[in-house]
Amino acid sequence: MSQTPLATEMLEQLVVPTFVLDASGRVIVWNRACEELTGMPADRVMGSRDHWQAFYPECRPCLADLVLQERLDEIPQFYPDFDQMVCTGQVAHAENWCQMPLLNTERYLAIDAGPVRDAAGRIIAVVETLRDRTSHKLAEIRLRQMASVFEHSQEGILITDPKTRILDVNASFVRVTGYSREEVLGRTPALLKSGVQDADFYRRLWRDLNETGRWHGEIWNRKKSGELYPEILHINAVCDPSGQVTHYIGMFIDITDLKNTQQRLEHLAHYDLLTGLPNRLLLVNRLRQAWDHAQQYERLIAVCFLDLDNFKLVNDHHGHEIGDRLLIEIGRRLLDTLRSKDTVSRLGGDEFVILLNDLRNQEELDTVLVRLLDRVAHPVCIDDLQIAITVSIGVTLYPLDDHDPDTLLRHADQAMYQAKQMGRNRYQLFDPKAAKAMQSRHRELERLRQALQHGEFRLYYQPKVNMRLGQVIGMEALIRWQHPERGLIPPLQFLPLIEDSPLTIDLGEWVLHEALEQIQQWCASGRPLVISVNIAAHHFQQPDFVPRLQSILAEHPKAPPRLLELEILESAALEDIRSMRGIMTACQAMGVRFALDDFGTGYSSLSYLKQLPAETLKIDQSFVRDMLEDPEDLAIIEGVIGLARVFRKEVIAEGVETPEQGLLLMRFGCDRAQGYGIGRPMPAEQVSDWMDGFAENWQWNLWMDPQLRSLDIPLLLIQYDHIKWIRHIVQAVESGERLPPAEAPTASVVLRFDTWYSGEGRTQYGQLPAYTELGGLHHEILRLGRLIIERHGRGETAGLSAECDALIALKKRLLHQLKLLHQRRADPAARAT
């Protein structure tokens, strides 16, 4: 095709990138706009057929070539990846991302190609234009991304106009509130009002929103169903360049689950799990209030410390379940005997404390105490048992005993021991002049002070491991007394003697020095282990604790502070939350870490935990010990782990004694643990050899395979179902205890086993002989167990002992088959077969 100079010049001056191909497919025009867009100079493409490589370096025909050859129907097969491909008549339009090799960049181009025909209708040229739509495409992508974020956000989102009419809501809003999008469009958020907040609350909300452009806080709203729910709400005002509000955006999270957990933990924090009575924390709070009231109004208050006489014999003879039911009944009787303004508290075990307020005189106290002794002494009927129990009571009266509340409690405790020594089943007033017990304690303290001076104390180290990774992550330093005559004495035999004494501080600083020296030695040998040290509350709360710790750290410059972790009891940390927080923050500024020890033992509180900056929570071993058999312990452990996750804290469980306990902890998200099942406390010189020989339990390898996590946890729990049920049967036969019908005790056994056996068990193990053997053993155990229960219920004793032995033998065979399945699951080679 021939072109006039004027036409060519016009094409060259076009701001739209344009090029022209003649009838042979050669470039005859490549204007300046094409050069700028593609980076390809005109002299490189003029007369050539490879111009397509300038903006799409792939081996496929040029769009213009296909138009030129009138092959428009073939275009889709060459460009299936293009965003748009439209062929109208003999004009083609396409859009897609194109590479610019010479510019090393990418552009989103709109491409139009159309033929030029002569008078006879023959195609003599093709004109192709390019438009750079990159900015438009990026904006479109951003809008899609924002729309996706809006729709898929876990937070509920609503957008309103300046008059708060709802313009849009996302899926989370619909899920939480129960209102559909169509139901709320055009309405205001007032349809969610619960009535919990008053008008003043909303006035303050709008004041803050108008002044600062944002508001956030906790609010109660109402769902479509009428159900109230709490949420954390954030509102932001969106303004145009002139500062005028164009929209309001509200984002909220439903915190119902968090509130429920908080209420449960708050209850756990103040009330005894067994009896429902106030625990020590709530008792101390009420005692302080009563003490203040008595000071102000010159009233008498009595602190009574109660301990059941010979309660251990009840547990030994009848079992802990009967003992617990006895404690519940005693707590109820104490409540029924007293006035509503008095407090009955259970401290633990068989120890109760009663706080009597507003007494007129000591005669009134005597009347109450005599009534208490008589009420407790009445026999308690539990099933077919009649249990007679008495109580010893120690009492102190304020202001006759003019001391602080903590001291009053200790004095009542001392008086209770005097009541025990004087024959039990009585009450004894505290005698301020009685110094015999104190003198004995002073002698013991002096001996301990000499032991510290003579270097008789030792530090033992118990390993902490990450069970999932099979790694040793640190050691806990545990003190021992190497007595010259009595040998190695555990801490519980001497640490209680020094509680709240100056020796607590001296011994605590000795432990810090020893631990830091050990950190230095292990660092020098290439094993930088974190050592955790237990710090007594009395030591930690000293005014000079922070500078003293700083000085001790300075004496061990080669021990990195980050390798020192201080463990403080949760109960101690909550005594003075503000002071504890300040001390912890100051220590953390030096690099020292913190752990809350014995977490979950009855004081746990969301509000307190939020204020304490400890990095780690330690689950108390009392929950871990029975977690596989006690649903309440398991629930508490799960709650603590969830709480740690919410507050982004590490969690470690102590008292792990079996691989199954470790696996279940990992199942809930707690990978860190310590306990006798992992490693016992040992002298420092044995640690290296222990670490060299340490290998994680083979069952823990199950956790490394994500597919096995949910499959094998039921398998691991099955053995505990059978063990517990069989033990229950055998103990009942041996003790003569009556058993419920055969179906009742086997319900959990049958349900868990059958669900697993017919489901995942069949899928994973159905081809194995051990699987078939396991099913047969399970049914034989159920058959024999039910037979024993029925015969026992009818009073038939002949042969029951032998049948119990046979039941135990079946249990051993079942556990062996379970072990075979465990080993197969842990062995990758076996799983592959």
TIROMAR-145687 format. One record per residue (C-alpha): residue in one letter; x, y, z. Coordinates in steps of 0.001 Angstrom, whole numbers, plus 500000, padded with zeros to 6 digits. Layout:
BEGIN
AXYZ...
//
This chain:
BEGIN
M500000500000500000S501366503350499096Q500836506233501450T501013509945500839P503589511865502892L500732513800504490A498949510654505657T502173509206506997E502987512434508832M499530512497510361L499945508950511668E503364509836513056Q501914512773514992L499057510816516533V499288510639520338V497703507185520163P500296504452519596T499578503341516011F501299501161513453V500372499957509960L501120496689508193D501048496413504391A499465493515502513S502585491393503040G502537491906506820R505498494257506958V505476497366509173I505211500517507097V504255502927509920W505482502866513533N504708506218515104R506459507986517958A503735506996520440C504523503349519671E508178503989520322E507448505623523686L505049502894524797T507097499848523769G510653501201523898M511157499798520358P512621502377517923A510932502678514525D514089501896512563R514186498458514212V510717497398513155M510102499270509904G509862496736507073S509993493778509469R507425491199510495D508632490747514130H507125493933515568W504910491801517880Q508012490999519932A508095494655521028F505247494160523466Y504451490456523633P507564488268523197E505804484973522512C505853482747519486R502323483287518259P500869485209515315C500373488947515569L496765490036516000A497139492312512974D498532489418510904L495449487344511637V493209490263510556L495302490722507450Q494893487056506559E491176487210507405R491641484461510028L489591486115512786D487939482823513697E491377481492514731I492129484370517123P490656482722520300Q492843479639519917F495988481784519794Y494915484143522613P492916482090525151D494555483972528044F493426487444527003D491024489190529381Q488856490372526526M488670489184522912V485973490670520697C485732490210516930T483128492337515153G483032491808511461Q486679491964510538V487771494247513380A489429492655516439H489679494096519948A491663492531522783E492901493474526272N495581491849528365W498824492302530275C501747492571527855Q505478492377528508M507756495193527289P511100493374527047L513185496392526129L511704498430528998N511714495491531420T508171496315532460E504576495190532004R501608497154530698Y497923496418530390L497086497196526737A493851497569524817I494595496524521197D492392497291518174A493174495960514696G491150496800511576P491680496182507834V492080498786505082R490518497670501767D490825498890498193A487924499539495847A487734495838495007G487394494924498683R490832493418499025I492750493985502253I495755496119501410A496789497058504972V495940496716508638V495928499624511121E496501498664514786T496216501010517759L497395500457521312R496018502069524455D497778501886527806R495090501036530373T497501500007533138S496346502611535674H492721501774535034K493400498036535388L495365498484538626A492563500588540048E490092497872539041I492245495222540748R492477497337543882L488723497751543947R488255493993543599Q490748493383546399M489015495865548667A485670494298547864S487089490861548665V488517492092551959F485201493714552791E483189490602552025H485532488020553563S486609489941556656Q485999488123559931E484943491460561376G481414492645560823I481472495821558689L478761498339557894I479004501539555848T476584504427556297D476023507828554735P476477511017556814K472935510588558144T473865507069559325R471653505334556790I473179501947556047L474621501705552529D476251498290552721V477141495458555109N479374492421554719A478758488706555261S480131488758558834F477588491452559756V474802489212558432R476188486146560239V476497487883563634T473319490008563664G470977487657561812Y469769490515559568S470080490071555812R471673492802553714E468324493717552169E466722494100555608V469195496741556815L469883498812553687G468500502301554175R467969501794557912T470212503086560704P472335501079563183A469745501986565800L467901498781564866L470669496946566767K470281498909570001S470044496669573047G468895499195575642V471845498289577848Q473611501595577184D471806504790578184A471436507995576177D474472509528577855F476624506700576477Y475600507528572905R476071511282573498R479670510623574543L480139508326571551W479017510994569075R481017513672570860D484221511664570451L483342510742566873N482687514362565888E485789515665567664T488321513030566651G486738511252563705R486851507895565441W485449505942568371H486134502485569714G484915500592572722E482774497768574011I479042497862573391W476035495552573782N473752495116570754R470710493029569932K470446490431567150K467398489997564963S466407487070567179G466340489378570197E469493487871571707L471889490361573284Y475578490087572451P478720492074573344E481059493414570695I484203495464570322L483218498267567936H485404500663565926I483744503602564107N485642505878561711A484410508945559863V485456509227556179C485850512800554951D486270514398551517P489140516819550784S487094519687552197G486710517910555535Q483037517049555109V481945513601556309T480929511401553385H480622508048555147Y480888506297558481I482496502860558639G481793500590561603M483779497400562267F482997495043565121I483913491664566601D481438489531568534I483134488793571894T480437486553573345D482802483579573672L485446485769575301K482869487114577765N481691483622578630T485267482505579202Q485897485577581329Q482824484902583473R483861481302583950L487402482237584885E486151485002587160H484064482395588958L487058480073589108A489077482962590479H486804483529593471Y485009480260594212D486078476760595106L485390474276592291L484196471489594556T481932473207597084G481115476482595336L482222478364598460P484416481484598297N488100480622597908R491094482238599561L491186485262597249L487550486204597885L487935485451601588V490913487815601866N488960490552600088R485996490164602453L488279489938605476R489918493233604558Q486516494872604112A485319493521607469W488562494647609105D488106498209607760H484477498223608864A485389496976612348Q488020499711612700Q485603502413611635Y482603501324613719E484418499580616614R482841496188615987L484063492677616760I484948490275613963A485992486643614397V488227484675612071C487629480927612514F489949478357610932L488293474920610641D489946471576609887L488039468281609766D489344465665612208N490746462462610685F489447463324607234K492288461355605670L490750458166607025V487552458874605097N489501459122601839D491538456036602636H488549453886603580H485870455137601183G487725456830598334H488094460417597196E484642460593595635I483004459958599002G485461462369600600D484494465082598123R480779464533598739L481441464786602476L483215468108601998I480292469430599939E477827468461602694I479975470020605439G480183473246603446R476387473264603076R475904472712606816L478247475538607673L476324477876605378D472969476831606842T474212477441610386L475457480998609873R473933484354609037S473807485669605478K476335488418606257D478941485895607411T481369484169605049V482187480461604735S485286479795602647R487136476649601618L490891477075601325G491534473566600008G491560470013601238D489480469805604420E490286473369605560F487521475949605879V487561479511607181I484548481302608634L484382485078608953L481836486305611521N480946490003611252D479448492488613684L479582490357616823R478205492033619935N480381490142622411Q482360486938622968E479271485171624347E477609485479620956L480737483962619395D480632481026621830T477006480335620919V477800480265617194L480836477989617640V478973475475619809R476213475330617220L478819474759614480L480478471906616362D477127470236616977R475913470672613384V479079469191611883A479102466261614310H475750464917613074P476394461825610891V476413462425607143C474498459947604964I476145459255601600D474442456456599667D474336453597602201L477157455011604297Q476871456966607519I479984458982608180A480591460720611498I483143463519611420T484166466245613841V485968469525613391S488679471472615205I488320475252615144G490891477923615794V489526481408616473T490913484894616824L488956488070617622Y489671491521616254P490391494064617743L491362491959620791D493955490487618443D495012493834616986H496792492763613788D496332493032610039P494010490615608183D496785488289606975T498116487938610496L494628487284611867L494293484389609443R497635482935610533H496709483312614194A493430481471613640D495408478708611884Q497798478448614841A494865478283617254M493357475470615191Y496526473404615628Q496283474031619343A492693472705619247K493970469567617482Q496656469067620106M494109469494622884G491913466631621689R490000467747618555N486245468388618220R486596471722619981Y487397475355619386Q490387477245620731L490903480993620974F494257482290619854D496543483089622771P498883485985621848K501256484927624608A501707481383623342A505228481381621948K506173477757622029A505475477086618362M507183480311617355Q510291479375619287S510452476062617494R510154477836614165H512930480250615100R515224477319615869E514470475749612505L515060479052610728E518413479424612416R519440475951611268L518476476812607703R520457480039607929Q523507478025608959A522909475617606070L523061478554603664Q526264479838605227H527886476378605119G526996475744601471E524611472851602102F522073473822599433R522154472459595876L520382473324592651Y518881470521590613Y517635471073587069Q514485469658585497P514313469729581684K511695471621579739V511096470368576204N509172471163573076M507439467824572590R506454468542569023L509986469393567893G511744467013570268Q513969469843571522V515175470785574995I514189474416575484G515370475073579025M515696473941582616E513882474764585834A516201475286588815L514900473428591876I516530473756595291R517549470813597487W519075470711600967Q522066468359601254H521781467781604992P524906466301606587E522911463720608561R519510463448606877G520728463368603280L518986465122600388I515882466961601620P513198468093599118P512087471743599155L508615471183600609Q510208470041603849F512040473302604506L510829476118602214P507491476582604088L509510477240607258I511187480319605775E508084481811604135D507843485576604734S511154485597606656P514334487502605683L515934484139604919T513608483894601905I515487486806600335D518947485455601156L518120482027599779G516450483518596707E519526485588595852W521746482527596335V519589480661593798L519887483556591319H523690483589591629E523916479822591165A521576479818588171L523435482639586413E526771480948587044Q525350477770585493I524071479745582484Q527606481050581965Q529063477547582074W526508476120579642C526988479053577266A530737478471577313S530166474807576396G527896475762573489R524583474992575190P522826478275575972L519820477027577962V517112479149579548I516975478564583304S513788479398585170V514012480299588848N511136480332591334I510952483624593213A508987483792596460A506403486555596713H508066487990599834H511364488263597964F509873489609594748Q507919492349596536Q510952493833598282P511422497525597401D515002496930596269F514336493782594240V514978495433590852P518326497096591732R519453493945593542L518664491825590475Q520507494313588280S523534494021590556I523426490210590492L523232490209586696A526227492555586560E528243490036588590H527673487462585838P528365489417582629K528682486299580466A525163485129581355P522700486762578903P519688488059580875R517375486639578185L518346483150579412L516967483884582893E513253483363583525L511635484228586844E508642482148587912I506174483764590282L503071482172591716E499875483419590128S498302483910593560A501255486006594718A501180488142591583L497564489094592200E498076490339595759D499305493723594541I498760493807590813R500019497325590240S503237496840592163M503915493463590557R503399494886587095G505909497665587755I508547495250589037M508033492845586141T508266495619583553A511508496903585080C513032493401585043Q511926492815581469A513705496013580472M516928494227581515G516011491261579272V514667488925581975R511549486866581160F508617485923583412A506311482943583861L503156482722585976D503472479470587923D500568477186588951F498271479021586552G494626478003586759T494604476900590411G491726479178591314Y492845482778590871S492929483153587072S491315486382585890L491200487974582460S491468491462583885Y494495490532586004L496165488569583224K495792491515580888Q497737493668583340L500533491182584052P503205491217581326A504442487662581889E505518485914578689T504593482394579812L501749480650581658K502525477386583457I499605474965583679D499592473505587162Q500409469798587406S497264469139589444F495247469574586217V497669467642584003R497785464652586349D494134463632585809M493436465342582488L492745462063580691E490129460997583215D488701464225584646P486656466304582141E486837469354584421D490644469275584505L490677468866580727A488285471797580311I490436474002582547I493567473075580584E491827473849577307G490631477168578726V494111478162579931I495639477285576545G492947479300574790L493529482179577175A497258482088576462R496519482157572752V494191485155573112F496796487102575092R499665485891572874K501549484211575668E503551481023575639V502161478129577657I503933475186579264A502454472277581199E504150470814584256G503658467346585685V503613465435582367E504118461793583292T502822459847580290P503188460172576499E499408460324576177Q499240463402578393G501807465038576148L499925464147572986L496646465538574296L498374468742575387M499778469125571873R496323468445570470F495066471530572327G498040473649571267C500481473249574183D503764471879572797R505963472725575787A506086470570578893Q508102469265581813G507573466411584231Y508837463056585418G507680461472582162I510234463674580365G513054464081582844R513490464189586603P515410466971588376M519138466259588197P522444467839589258A524010470218586731E526832467802585925Q524319465232584640V522479467590582292S524843467293579313D524724463487579302W520958463573579660M520628465949576705D522932463804574572G520727460791575260F517399462582575041A515004461322572398E511363462300572196N508827459588572866W507962457660569701Q504288458509570119W505045462217569912N506164461667566323L502505461168565533W502041464891565978M504538465688563245D502123464275560641P499195466734560369Q496923463996558992L497307461988562183R496363464649564680S492627464115564608L492833460445563628D494890459102566505I493763461143569498P490615458939569861L492846455882569545L495003457162572393L491988457855574612I490332454490574050Q492748452761576385Y491818455158579202D488109454491578659H488675450755579097I491165451052581952K488872453349583934W485767451203583386I487513447928584234R489106449444587338H485668450653588418I484228447144588082V487115445415589878Q487139447923592745A483384447579593157V483655443794593371E486500444000595872S484776446596598074G481216445282597762E480027448591596281R476816448433594281L477070449188590573P474511450787588221P472968448786585326A475399447354582817E474633449861580060A475340453016582124P479067452757582837T479835451528579322A478137454355577435S481265456474576966V483364453369576243V481009452088573573L480371455487571990R484000456559571637F485245453117570560D482449452349568083T482664455804566514W486382455404565953Y486320451712565039S483667452027562321G485043455311560986E488654456473560944G489849453250562552R488510451158559698T489948453562557108Q493408453690558640Y493843450233560130G491117447980558702Q493579445856556764L495656444993559845P495177441862561978A495578443992565112Y492502445986564073T490302442887563849E491746441540567108L491037444884568791G487352444784567860G486923441291569191L488669442117572462H486517445224572936H483270443288572608E484543440450574807I485500442990577508L482017444553577332R480354441144577491L482377439930580466G482187443289582261R478421443429581986L478170439822583165I480253440645586261I478085443691586982E474864441684586656R476133438839588865H477505441307591393G474161443117591463R472378439837592229G474772439161595084E476480436204593368T480064436123594602A481232432668593505G483770432945590728L483628436745590501S487270437100591481A488370434758588679E486165436597586189C487739439905587278D491171438357586654A490007437305583201L488720440825582558I492115442287583523A493858439797581202L491602440906578326K492479444504579113K496209443705578845R495668442065575463L493656445066574257L496391447492575374H498958445369573532Q496971445584570297L496583449342570758K500350449620571163L500850447735567894L498593450234566095H500429453155567736Q503777451789566593R502547451316563077R501301454893562986A504629456175564301D506658454153561750P506621455853558300A507913452681556625A505052450667558094R502484453240557014A503738453026553446T503051449276553277
//
